[in-house]
Amino acid sequence: MPNENIAVNISVGIVHGLEPASMTVWLRNGSIALSNAKQDSTRLSYYVPEMADVSRKRTQMVTQIKLALENHEFVPFYQPNS
């Protein structure tokens, strides 16, 4: 299929820093920046430390919701249509 155009979408998460860090920290921060880039219209995100706090809170919330679902702690309320 020569001469056929292919649309490609990319997202880029960038980590830059002068302080030494372990490869695990670099990968975690890059993953956080990439997740942020996927939500941004520019599809590009530079890691900033505040992103880790947001990511940590989101992870905690998801964990708590899963636990609450397993423990049947959600009570559904149904509203009839008019």
N, C-alpha and C positions, 0 to 999 in steps of 0.2 A: 504494500500500500504506500508507495512513494508519493511524495507531494501532498500528503495528508497532514493537516494541522492537528496537533494534540494540545488540549488545554491542561496546564499544570498549575496547581495551587500549592504554595509552600508556606510554611510558618517557621519562624526562626526565633529561638530563645538564646540570648547572648549573656554570658557570664564573663565579667572582667574584674580583675582585682589584683592588687599588689601583694596582699598578705598571703602567706603560704597556707594552703588548705589541702586536706586529703582528697583523693580522687572521688571518694564517696560524696563529700560535701560539694565538689564541683558538679558532679552528675545530678545530685538532688537539686541544686540551685538552677542548673540548666533545665531540668525538667519543670521546675516551677515557672521559669521564664517562658518556656515553650507553651505551657498550659495557658499562661497569660496572653501570649501572642495569638493563640488560637481563638481567643475571645475578643481580640482587638481587631478593628477594621484594617489596620495597617499590616497585620500578620507578623509583626516584628516587636520584640520586647527585650529590653535590657533588664537583667536581674537587679533588684534593689532589696535590701534586707527586709523591708516592710512586707514584701511578697511572701516571705516565709511565715510571718504571723498569720496572714490571711489564709494561706494554704493549711497551716496547722489547725486553725479554727474550723475550716471547712471539713477537714479530715475528722476532727473530733465530733462535729455535728453529724456527719454521715454515720460514724460509729454509734453514736447515741440513738439515732433514728433506727438503725438496724437492730440494736438491742431492744428498743421499745417495741418494735414490730414483733420480734421473737417472744417478748414477754406479754404480748397482747395489751399494751398500755395505750394504744390509740382507740378512741371511741368514735365511730363514724356517726354523724348526724345527717339525716336525709331531709332535704327540703322539697316538698312536692311542687310540681310545676303548676302555675296558675291556670 
